[in-house]
Amino acid sequence: MTLSGLAELQRELTVANTNDGLAAARTRGHVGGRPPKLTPDQAALAQPPYDAREETVQQITAIFGCPRSTVYGHLDKATTILRRPKKTTVKKS
């Protein structure tokens, strides 16, 4: 057996053991990964003002105290279009 074959075998064993450990943890109820910054309720509150162009993503991030990438990650992809808010015009008399 060559050295590369031995390294490949060792990697396969490591991957198999890792997958077995993750599966065992899931059966015990453990969920891996970092918890989401926004709750589902917060994400649902962020969607309507953005869709109606009432608030920008920057304003939504200020409300929830999270980065823009987090807000974009929680916005509904089907209805979200990257855009600027509606411009309000002031009529001059």
Buried (B, 14 or more C-beta within 10 A) or exposed (E): EEEEEEEEEEEEEEEEEEEEEEEEEEEEEEEEEEEEBBEEEBBEBBBEBBEEEEBBBEEBBEEBEBEEEBBBBBBEEEEBEEEEBEEEEEEEE
